[in-house]
Structure formats: C-alpha cells, structure tokens
Amino acid sequence: MVPVDVHLILRRDGEAGPEVLLSRRAGPVYATGLWHFPSGHLDPDEDMVEAVIREAREETGVLIEPQDVTAAVTVHHRPPVGSRSRLGVFFEVRRWSGQPRIMEPDRCDGMAWYPLDALPAPMVAYCRAGLDAYRAGLPAAVHFQQPDDTIAYRPDAVDRTRLLAAPPAEETELPHRLRVFAEGAVGRIARVSEVSWVRTGSRVWKLTGPGGGTWYLKQHRGPKFHAREVAAYRAWVPVLGSRAPRLVAADTEAQAVIVTALPGRPLHGMVLGAANEARIQRALGALTRALHRSAPERPADAAPAADKIKRHLEAARPYLADGDEELVHALAGIYAGLPLPSLVPTHGDLQYRNVLIADDGEPLLIDFERSEYNTATRDLVRLGDTWTGRPDLREAFLDGYGRPLTPAEELRLDCEAAFDAVSGIAYGRSHGDPEVTERGHRTLRRLHTTRHP
C-alpha cells in the first residue's frame, strides 16, 4: 500500500501578491533544517480532509472548517533514501481562524509567510514539486528522485518534477441555456471556469473568448436579486465609470447577467499596511458617495418592520451572549423613535469581499445584487466592521464620503448594525458560515461597549 501524506497550503494575499505559510523542520525528523508545508500522515480510519485539519491545528494552531478545504495538487513522490514511493495530497485553505504559530518546537524552529514568487531556501524538493504544480495551476505531478539526489531542492540540479495537465474543459461545463445566452451576447466562448463564492445561492462563471477577452456570467438565486442587479447596473452603477463592471447583457428568463471583467485582486484577505488601508477606505468613501448620489433621494414612507427584526432575533436567540437580546430590543426602540430617513441608491452589501484592488492600487466595486433604495447608513454597516479598533479607517472613509454622519445617522448606524448582526448570526449558524456568524458576535460586543441605551 502506498503511504499518503497531506500538505497544507495556507494562503493569504500580501501586499506584494499571494503568500503561503511555510515551516522549517527541526530535530530528529526527515528533512530537518528544510522549509516545508505543515504536513503529516493519515491516522488510522482518518480521511484526508480530517487529517489536514488536524495537522493544521497541531502544527500551527489555526482552526479550519471542512468546507474551507479545497483540493489543490496531488504528487506521486519517491524519496532519494529508500525505494518506496508515496502519494502527497496538497490542500489549499484561504479561510481559517487563529494566528499561525509554532506549536511543536521540538519539530519546528521557524514559521513564516513567503510570497509564491520568493520562496525560501533550503526547501524540501518534494514540497517544491507540489508548489511548482500549484503555481502552474496544474492538478498533479510525478516526482521520483534518484538515490544520489538531495532531499533539499537545488535549482542547479536535475529537475525530477514532471507536471501533469488536467483534461481540457468540456463544452458542457456551462449549462446549455446559459451558453446560448452568453455566446449570443459576446460571441464564441473558448473557455469557462466556475468562480462561484462558497455558500451563496448565485453561480458565477468566468468566460474567455478565443481572442482572450473575459467576462463574468452570473445566474442569480431568484428574481428579486436579478431585478435588483440589473436595475442597479442600468441606472446607478454607470456613475462609477471604470471603477465598477459594465452590464453587457441580461436574461430575465434565465435570471442571468453578463458583465465586463475588471483586472484586480480581492481586497478580502489582503494584508495591508495601515496607511495603505486608510487610503483605500478614503477611495471607498468617494465611490460610495458617488453611488448614493447617482439618483434623487426618496423619503421613506414607513418605519422599519418590527416583525422582521423580531423574526431574526428569535432565530439568533439560542446563540446570543448574555445581554445581547436586551441590547437589540433597546436599539429597536431607539430606531422606531428616529425620524423617517431619506433613502438613496445603495450597494446593499458593501464589504471587503465585494471590493477588488486594481493594478493602480485603487478599489473597484463589484456584485450589486443587493442594491436598492435604502438608508445611506445601511451601506456602512458591514464595511464598518473593518473600523473596529481602527478609528483612522472610519475617519478616512468619511473624509472620502465628503461629510461626517449626523447624530441621527450615528444612532441609525448602530441600530442597523445590531439588526444585521442578529440576522448574520442566525444565517451563519443555519448555513454553516462561521465568518458571518463571528462578524455578528463581534458587532454586538462592540455595541455593548459603545452604546448604553
């Protein structure tokens, strides 16, 4: 039987591009002194996903949910010592909780993040083979070393890595109805790749034409989201110019849209310096102001629905901390007593997940399926989570927005943040989304310290 190893590619976005976590092996272990991924062997009756989650916890202290583990590369490896080959399965993880740290000092004496294009030396050749396949976007490699090869990767040595390509994508990868719609809008499609966000109802595909042009095709989860996004792209988004996609085509029957692709990297997960993040927040403030002014304001014709707040609170109640429910009830009372606000065009889900950073370092807004007329403060609720403990970011955003919040808006923002928090907690627990759940708890903890209703 061929032994199976699991390897963890813990990945984040650094200021200079993608980074991976590597650890330096130490003590009486194989490849001591060499850099390698956190890794290990399967325990008896343990599956591969369970194994990589356990190894991550034991070696780095980070906690990973099974749904956040994705298969990256498989390497068939034979070491230079001994003749028995083994199978290494490399898993990519981009979302986790906790800060990586050395948990086994008797086996590891170094741990650090390294850019994918600036890897450290010396590195285990086996690990480097997996990274070479990973960086090339290929699913597998064969790495059979000879007895006189070194365990460490040497750039001047014979390259034992043989990269294996995946089968060509089939034309049926995109559902037929959507392919007809897409090719009617942009012409022949040469390549399709699905890039849907994990655990959302919408599906998104990246389309590439034979000449290299790219677009995104999105099929909405229902008619409400489709209508909102189409309306926003037609009426409001054009004021953002090149800082947002452009609607190419819409199909009401298929509940799908095609939009232009924007060159950029997701802001979500990036590691930014304080000054750079403040600069981005200031630019986001200016984009938000432009969106809010893209159409005339409308007066609200009714107070917020108390039954909706009550429904979300009931669903979240089993997961709330002491005092949370009382806090939300108190803020609901304050909210009901505020004057009816003016409503403006809003993004509806303004958070780092829906922001790209362009090649020039400036932010771009994407994903307008929740856009609607709403209060201006509603767009600040989820983005405001990034302001916790960072008053400089809040100040930068409002500077870009062009004005401070009024006292009534400050109250409204706190109330809407509390309502969004209990809604997020209820949703996150029922849909297995720990990120949304934790954001809700984090918001309520903040409100306990800043609000005394």
HELIX and SHEET records of a PDB file:
HELIX    1   1 MET A   48  THR A   60  1                                  13    
HELIX    2   2 PRO A   66  ASP A   68  5                                   3    
HELIX    3   3 ALA A  125  ARG A  135  1                                  11    
HELIX    4   4 GLU A  171  GLU A  173  5                                   3    
HELIX    5   5 HIS A  176  VAL A  186  1                                  11    
HELIX    6   6 PRO A  223  ALA A  235  1                                  13    
HELIX    7   7 VAL A  237  ARG A  243  5                                   7    
HELIX    8   8 ALA A  274  HIS A  292  1                                  19    
HELIX    9   9 ALA A  306  ALA A  316  1                                  11    
HELIX   10  10 ARG A  317  TYR A  319  5                                   3    
HELIX   11  11 ASP A  324  GLY A  337  1                                  14    
HELIX   12  12 TYR A  352  ASN A  354  5                                   3    
HELIX   13  13 ALA A  376  LEU A  380  5                                   5    
HELIX   14  14 LEU A  383  TRP A  387  5                                   5    
HELIX   15  15 PRO A  391  TYR A  401  1                                  11    
HELIX   16  16 PRO A  407  HIS A  431  1                                  25    
HELIX   17  17 PRO A  434  THR A  450  1                                  17    
SHEET    1   A 4 TRP A  35  HIS A  36  0                                        
SHEET    2   A 4 GLY A  17  ARG A  25 -1                                        
SHEET    3   A 4 VAL A   4  GLY A  14 -1                                        
SHEET    4   A 4 SER A  39  HIS A  41 -1                                        
SHEET    1   B 7 TRP A  35  HIS A  36  0                                        
SHEET    2   B 7 GLY A  17  ARG A  25 -1                                        
SHEET    3   B 7 VAL A   4  GLY A  14 -1                                        
SHEET    4   B 7 ARG A  86  VAL A  93  1                                        
SHEET    5   B 7 VAL A  69  ARG A  78 -1                                        
SHEET    6   B 7 ALA A 140  PHE A 144  1                                        
SHEET    7   B 7 THR A 161  LEU A 164 -1                                        
SHEET    1   C 3 TRP A  35  HIS A  36  0                                        
SHEET    2   C 3 GLY A  17  ARG A  25 -1                                        
SHEET    3   C 3 CYS A 108  PRO A 115 -1                                        
SHEET    1   D 5 ARG A 191  GLU A 194  0                                        
SHEET    2   D 5 ARG A 203  THR A 208 -1                                        
SHEET    3   D 5 THR A 214  GLN A 219 -1                                        
SHEET    4   D 5 ALA A 256  THR A 260 -1                                        
SHEET    5   D 5 LEU A 247  ASP A 251 -1                                        
SHEET    1   E 3 ARG A 265  PRO A 266  0                                        
SHEET    2   E 3 VAL A 355  ILE A 357 -1                                        
SHEET    3   E 3 PRO A 363  LEU A 365 -1                                        
SHEET    1   F 3 ARG A 298  PRO A 299  0                                        
SHEET    2   F 3 SER A 342  THR A 346 -1                                        
SHEET    3   F 3 GLU A 372  ASN A 374 -1                                        
END                                                                             
